[in-house]
Amino acid sequence: MVTVKVIWQSTGKPVKGSRVAIGFDGFTRGVTDSEYTDSDGEAHFDAEPGTGEVYVDGATKHRGRIAGRVVVYI
């Protein structure tokens, strides 16, 4: 399981309702279905850890190792 937490950079508060997806490196993993952040700013994915990119509302917000909890600021 991978959790992406989205935080407003200006206030430090969680972002509710952002569309999040993960694009994993490699030919077989691809891009996850989109999930929307909850009131805690979290989107949960049933995915194994790996490397790739986290997309928030269509923009790349993280590149690198994706495992456990990834926090991104927008």
N, CA, C and O atoms as CSV, one atom per row, in Angstrom:
chain,resi,resn,atom,element,x,y,z
A,1,MET,N,N,0.841,-1.178,0.000
A,1,MET,CA,C,0.000,0.000,0.000
A,1,MET,C,C,0.883,1.237,0.000
A,1,MET,O,O,1.886,1.304,0.711
A,2,VAL,N,N,0.496,2.207,-0.803
A,2,VAL,CA,C,1.190,3.490,-0.867
A,2,VAL,C,C,0.171,4.580,-0.557
A,2,VAL,O,O,-0.939,4.570,-1.088
A,3,THR,N,N,0.553,5.518,0.302
A,3,THR,CA,C,-0.288,6.667,0.619
A,3,THR,C,C,0.422,7.927,0.162
A,3,THR,O,O,1.600,8.127,0.459
A,4,VAL,N,N,-0.297,8.775,-0.561
A,4,VAL,CA,C,0.232,10.078,-0.957
A,4,VAL,C,C,-0.532,11.124,-0.161
A,4,VAL,O,O,-1.762,11.171,-0.198
A,5,LYS,N,N,0.203,11.962,0.558
A,5,LYS,CA,C,-0.398,13.043,1.343
A,5,LYS,C,C,-0.060,14.361,0.654
A,5,LYS,O,O,1.106,14.655,0.390
A,6,VAL,N,N,-1.085,15.144,0.369
A,6,VAL,CA,C,-0.915,16.416,-0.344
A,6,VAL,C,C,-1.167,17.556,0.634
A,6,VAL,O,O,-2.208,17.614,1.290
A,7,ILE,N,N,-0.193,18.463,0.720
A,7,ILE,CA,C,-0.214,19.569,1.678
A,7,ILE,C,C,-0.096,20.899,0.925
A,7,ILE,O,O,0.673,21.018,-0.028
A,8,TRP,N,N,-0.874,21.898,1.371
A,8,TRP,CA,C,-0.701,23.253,0.827
A,8,TRP,C,C,0.631,23.804,1.330
A,8,TRP,O,O,0.865,23.862,2.537
A,9,GLN,N,N,1.490,24.202,0.420
A,9,GLN,CA,C,2.796,24.729,0.799
A,9,GLN,C,C,2.659,26.025,1.596
A,9,GLN,O,O,3.446,26.283,2.506
A,10,SER,N,N,1.669,26.831,1.256
A,10,SER,CA,C,1.524,28.147,1.895
A,10,SER,C,C,1.003,28.070,3.326
A,10,SER,O,O,1.326,28.931,4.146
A,11,THR,N,N,0.197,27.045,3.639
A,11,THR,CA,C,-0.418,26.978,4.967
A,11,THR,C,C,-0.018,25.751,5.775
A,11,THR,O,O,-0.171,25.738,6.996
A,12,GLY,N,N,0.496,24.714,5.102
A,12,GLY,CA,C,0.829,23.480,5.792
A,12,GLY,C,C,-0.380,22.609,6.082
A,12,GLY,O,O,-0.268,21.611,6.794
A,13,LYS,N,N,-1.540,22.975,5.536
A,13,LYS,CA,C,-2.760,22.212,5.770
A,13,LYS,C,C,-2.996,21.204,4.651
A,13,LYS,O,O,-2.548,21.410,3.523
A,14,PRO,N,N,-3.701,20.109,4.959
A,14,PRO,CA,C,-3.978,19.098,3.936
A,14,PRO,C,C,-4.904,19.620,2.848
A,14,PRO,O,O,-5.748,20.483,3.091
A,15,VAL,N,N,-4.735,19.088,1.653
A,15,VAL,CA,C,-5.549,19.475,0.499
A,15,VAL,C,C,-6.607,18.396,0.280
A,15,VAL,O,O,-6.274,17.225,0.099
A,16,LYS,N,N,-7.874,18.787,0.297
A,16,LYS,CA,C,-8.971,17.855,0.063
A,16,LYS,C,C,-9.425,17.953,-1.397
A,16,LYS,O,O,-9.573,19.050,-1.936
A,17,GLY,N,N,-9.642,16.800,-2.028
A,17,GLY,CA,C,-10.234,16.769,-3.362
A,17,GLY,C,C,-9.270,16.872,-4.526
A,17,GLY,O,O,-9.713,17.049,-5.661
A,18,SER,N,N,-7.966,16.767,-4.293
A,18,SER,CA,C,-7.008,16.767,-5.401
A,18,SER,C,C,-6.959,15.380,-6.031
A,18,SER,O,O,-7.069,14.364,-5.344
A,19,ARG,N,N,-6.793,15.358,-7.345
A,19,ARG,CA,C,-6.695,14.094,-8.084
A,19,ARG,C,C,-5.238,13.652,-8.097
A,19,ARG,O,O,-4.361,14.409,-8.514
A,20,VAL,N,N,-4.976,12.430,-7.642
A,20,VAL,CA,C,-3.614,11.909,-7.511
A,20,VAL,C,C,-3.502,10.602,-8.294
A,20,VAL,O,O,-4.410,9.771,-8.272
A,21,ALA,N,N,-2.380,10.436,-8.981
A,21,ALA,CA,C,-2.061,9.175,-9.647
A,21,ALA,C,C,-0.565,8.934,-9.509
A,21,ALA,O,O,0.204,9.866,-9.272
A,22,ILE,N,N,-0.161,7.681,-9.658
A,22,ILE,CA,C,1.249,7.307,-9.591
A,22,ILE,C,C,1.622,6.639,-10.907
A,22,ILE,O,O,0.943,5.722,-11.369
A,23,GLY,N,N,2.715,7.113,-11.502
A,23,GLY,CA,C,3.264,6.480,-12.693
A,23,GLY,C,C,4.550,5.773,-12.327
A,23,GLY,O,O,5.547,6.416,-11.998
A,24,PHE,N,N,4.532,4.446,-12.382
A,24,PHE,CA,C,5.714,3.665,-12.010
A,24,PHE,C,C,6.622,3.460,-13.215
A,24,PHE,O,O,6.153,3.319,-14.345
A,25,ASP,N,N,7.926,3.446,-12.960
A,25,ASP,CA,C,8.906,3.152,-14.003
A,25,ASP,C,C,8.781,1.697,-14.428
A,25,ASP,O,O,8.332,0.849,-13.657
A,26,GLY,N,N,9.177,1.421,-15.648
A,26,GLY,CA,C,9.149,0.045,-16.149
A,26,GLY,C,C,7.984,-0.174,-17.093
A,26,GLY,O,O,7.004,0.571,-17.088
A,27,PHE,N,N,8.112,-1.209,-17.897
A,27,PHE,CA,C,7.117,-1.471,-18.930
A,27,PHE,C,C,5.840,-2.112,-18.405
A,27,PHE,O,O,4.784,-1.977,-19.023
A,28,THR,N,N,5.920,-2.805,-17.279
A,28,THR,CA,C,4.771,-3.580,-16.833
A,28,THR,C,C,3.901,-2.888,-15.793
A,28,THR,O,O,2.771,-3.321,-15.569
A,29,ARG,N,N,4.384,-1.829,-15.150
A,29,ARG,CA,C,3.629,-1.240,-14.026
A,29,ARG,C,C,2.678,-0.156,-14.469
A,29,ARG,O,O,1.523,-0.145,-14.041
A,30,GLY,N,N,3.121,0.755,-15.309
A,30,GLY,CA,C,2.235,1.790,-15.832
A,30,GLY,C,C,1.778,2.801,-14.799
A,30,GLY,O,O,2.466,3.062,-13.812
A,31,VAL,N,N,0.598,3.370,-15.044
A,31,VAL,CA,C,0.026,4.426,-14.203
A,31,VAL,C,C,-1.190,3.872,-13.473
A,31,VAL,O,O,-2.004,3.157,-14.056
A,32,THR,N,N,-1.302,4.210,-12.198
A,32,THR,CA,C,-2.452,3.771,-11.407
A,32,THR,C,C,-3.709,4.514,-11.844
A,32,THR,O,O,-3.633,5.522,-12.546
A,33,ASP,N,N,-4.844,4.017,-11.430
A,33,ASP,CA,C,-6.077,4.786,-11.544
A,33,ASP,C,C,-5.960,5.988,-10.618
A,33,ASP,O,O,-5.232,5.940,-9.627
A,34,SER,N,N,-6.665,7.053,-10.931
A,34,SER,CA,C,-6.655,8.248,-10.088
A,34,SER,C,C,-7.450,8.011,-8.814
A,34,SER,O,O,-8.464,7.313,-8.811
A,35,GLU,N,N,-6.974,8.600,-7.753
A,35,GLU,CA,C,-7.690,8.645,-6.475
A,35,GLU,C,C,-7.767,10.106,-6.058
A,35,GLU,O,O,-6.935,10.915,-6.469
A,36,TYR,N,N,-8.759,10.449,-5.248
A,36,TYR,CA,C,-8.897,11.819,-4.764
A,36,TYR,C,C,-8.534,11.892,-3.289
A,36,TYR,O,O,-8.844,10.984,-2.517
A,37,THR,N,N,-7.870,12.984,-2.900
A,37,THR,CA,C,-7.465,13.132,-1.505
A,37,THR,C,C,-8.690,13.325,-0.621
A,37,THR,O,O,-9.674,13.959,-1.003
A,38,ASP,N,N,-8.592,12.751,0.576
A,38,ASP,CA,C,-9.669,12.873,1.558
A,38,ASP,C,C,-9.458,14.126,2.415
A,38,ASP,O,O,-8.610,14.959,2.097
A,39,SER,N,N,-10.217,14.258,3.482
A,39,SER,CA,C,-10.118,15.456,4.329
A,39,SER,C,C,-8.767,15.571,5.036
A,39,SER,O,O,-8.406,16.644,5.520
A,40,ASP,N,N,-8.018,14.461,5.094
A,40,ASP,CA,C,-6.667,14.490,5.669
A,40,ASP,C,C,-5.603,14.739,4.604
A,40,ASP,O,O,-4.407,14.725,4.896
A,41,GLY,N,N,-6.046,14.968,3.364
A,41,GLY,CA,C,-5.109,15.201,2.269
A,41,GLY,C,C,-4.470,13.928,1.744
A,41,GLY,O,O,-3.454,13.992,1.052
A,42,GLU,N,N,-5.048,12.762,2.060
A,42,GLU,CA,C,-4.432,11.491,1.696
A,42,GLU,C,C,-5.195,10.770,0.592
A,42,GLU,O,O,-6.426,10.751,0.567
A,43,ALA,N,N,-4.433,10.180,-0.314
A,43,ALA,CA,C,-4.962,9.282,-1.341
A,43,ALA,C,C,-4.242,7.954,-1.166
A,43,ALA,O,O,-3.018,7.920,-1.041
A,44,HIS,N,N,-4.994,6.864,-1.158
A,44,HIS,CA,C,-4.438,5.538,-0.877
A,44,HIS,C,C,-4.455,4.678,-2.136
A,44,HIS,O,O,-5.431,4.666,-2.886
A,45,PHE,N,N,-3.354,3.959,-2.352
A,45,PHE,CA,C,-3.199,3.115,-3.530
A,45,PHE,C,C,-2.792,1.712,-3.107
A,45,PHE,O,O,-1.909,1.536,-2.267
A,46,ASP,N,N,-3.440,0.721,-3.693
A,46,ASP,CA,C,-3.071,-0.673,-3.452
A,46,ASP,C,C,-1.981,-1.018,-4.464
A,46,ASP,O,O,-2.238,-1.670,-5.476
A,47,ALA,N,N,-0.771,-0.572,-4.175
A,47,ALA,CA,C,0.350,-0.737,-5.105
A,47,ALA,C,C,1.607,-1.097,-4.324
A,47,ALA,O,O,1.794,-0.682,-3.180
A,48,GLU,N,N,2.448,-1.867,-4.964
A,48,GLU,CA,C,3.741,-2.218,-4.376
A,48,GLU,C,C,4.697,-1.030,-4.529
A,48,GLU,O,O,4.569,-0.258,-5.479
A,49,PRO,N,N,5.648,-0.876,-3.609
A,49,PRO,CA,C,6.634,0.198,-3.726
A,49,PRO,C,C,7.429,0.085,-5.025
A,49,PRO,O,O,7.538,-0.988,-5.619
A,50,GLY,N,N,7.976,1.210,-5.442
A,50,GLY,CA,C,8.794,1.233,-6.649
A,50,GLY,C,C,9.323,2.636,-6.889
A,50,GLY,O,O,9.282,3.482,-5.996
A,51,THR,N,N,9.813,2.880,-8.079
A,51,THR,CA,C,10.258,4.216,-8.453
A,51,THR,C,C,9.349,4.743,-9.554
A,51,THR,O,O,8.794,3.981,-10.346
A,52,GLY,N,N,9.213,6.059,-9.585
A,52,GLY,CA,C,8.355,6.669,-10.588
A,52,GLY,C,C,8.016,8.104,-10.228
A,52,GLY,O,O,8.820,8.818,-9.629
A,53,GLU,N,N,6.804,8.516,-10.608
A,53,GLU,CA,C,6.355,9.892,-10.401
A,53,GLU,C,C,4.989,9.917,-9.748
A,53,GLU,O,O,4.148,9.054,-9.999
A,54,VAL,N,N,4.777,10.927,-8.898
A,54,VAL,CA,C,3.464,11.187,-8.323
A,54,VAL,C,C,2.904,12.407,-9.034
A,54,VAL,O,O,3.550,13.452,-9.114
A,55,TYR,N,N,1.685,12.255,-9.551
A,55,TYR,CA,C,1.009,13.347,-10.241
A,55,TYR,C,C,-0.133,13.857,-9.368
A,55,TYR,O,O,-0.933,13.077,-8.851
A,56,VAL,N,N,-0.198,15.174,-9.213
A,56,VAL,CA,C,-1.299,15.801,-8.490
A,56,VAL,C,C,-1.968,16.780,-9.441
A,56,VAL,O,O,-1.338,17.720,-9.927
A,57,ASP,N,N,-3.243,16.552,-9.701
A,57,ASP,CA,C,-4.011,17.365,-10.642
A,57,ASP,C,C,-3.276,17.521,-11.973
A,57,ASP,O,O,-3.277,18.594,-12.576
A,58,GLY,N,N,-2.648,16.425,-12.420
A,58,GLY,CA,C,-2.013,16.369,-13.726
A,58,GLY,C,C,-0.574,16.848,-13.788
A,58,GLY,O,O,0.055,16.753,-14.841
A,59,ALA,N,N,-0.037,17.359,-12.688
A,59,ALA,CA,C,1.345,17.870,-12.676
A,59,ALA,C,C,2.239,16.958,-11.835
A,59,ALA,O,O,1.818,16.462,-10.790
A,60,THR,N,N,3.469,16.740,-12.293
A,60,THR,CA,C,4.424,15.934,-11.540
A,60,THR,C,C,4.849,16.689,-10.286
A,60,THR,O,O,5.333,17.818,-10.366
A,61,LYS,N,N,4.663,16.056,-9.121
A,61,LYS,CA,C,5.019,16.694,-7.847
A,61,LYS,C,C,6.080,15.925,-7.076
A,61,LYS,O,O,6.609,16.427,-6.084
A,62,HIS,N,N,6.397,14.710,-7.523
A,62,HIS,CA,C,7.450,13.923,-6.872
A,62,HIS,C,C,8.020,12.973,-7.902
A,62,HIS,O,O,7.288,12.384,-8.697
A,63,ARG,N,N,9.345,12.828,-7.881
A,63,ARG,CA,C,10.036,11.878,-8.760
A,63,ARG,C,C,11.032,11.121,-7.911
A,63,ARG,O,O,11.846,11.735,-7.221
A,64,GLY,N,N,10.987,9.799,-7.946
A,64,GLY,CA,C,11.931,8.996,-7.170
A,64,GLY,C,C,11.256,7.794,-6.557
A,64,GLY,O,O,10.312,7.242,-7.123
A,65,ARG,N,N,11.746,7.386,-5.390
A,65,ARG,CA,C,11.227,6.202,-4.692
A,65,ARG,C,C,9.824,6.491,-4.173
A,65,ARG,O,O,9.563,7.544,-3.591
A,66,ILE,N,N,8.925,5.532,-4.396
A,66,ILE,CA,C,7.544,5.649,-3.937
A,66,ILE,C,C,7.243,4.429,-3.078
A,66,ILE,O,O,7.108,3.313,-3.580
A,67,ALA,N,N,7.142,4.663,-1.780
A,67,ALA,CA,C,6.892,3.570,-0.834
A,67,ALA,C,C,6.289,4.155,0.433
A,67,ALA,O,O,6.600,5.282,0.820
A,68,GLY,N,N,5.422,3.377,1.076
A,68,GLY,CA,C,4.835,3.812,2.346
A,68,GLY,C,C,4.028,5.074,2.185
A,68,GLY,O,O,2.970,5.061,1.555
A,69,ARG,N,N,4.515,6.176,2.750
A,69,ARG,CA,C,3.826,7.458,2.675
A,69,ARG,C,C,4.733,8.460,1.957
A,69,ARG,O,O,5.892,8.651,2.328
A,70,VAL,N,N,4.186,9.084,0.938
A,70,VAL,CA,C,4.897,10.121,0.199
A,70,VAL,C,C,4.159,11.428,0.445
A,70,VAL,O,O,2.958,11.516,0.188
A,71,VAL,N,N,4.856,12.438,0.936
A,71,VAL,CA,C,4.245,13.752,1.184
A,71,VAL,C,C,4.688,14.702,0.088
A,71,VAL,O,O,5.879,14.834,-0.194
A,72,VAL,N,N,3.708,15.370,-0.534
A,72,VAL,CA,C,4.008,16.349,-1.569
A,72,VAL,C,C,3.359,17.677,-1.198
A,72,VAL,O,O,2.309,17.717,-0.556
A,73,TYR,N,N,3.999,18.748,-1.610
A,73,TYR,CA,C,3.515,20.103,-1.339
A,73,TYR,C,C,3.128,20.774,-2.645
A,73,TYR,O,O,3.848,20.705,-3.641
A,74,ILE,N,N,1.962,21.429,-2.616
A,74,ILE,CA,C,1.540,22.158,-3.816
A,74,ILE,C,C,1.272,23.605,-3.471
A,74,ILE,O,O,0.906,24.390,-4.345
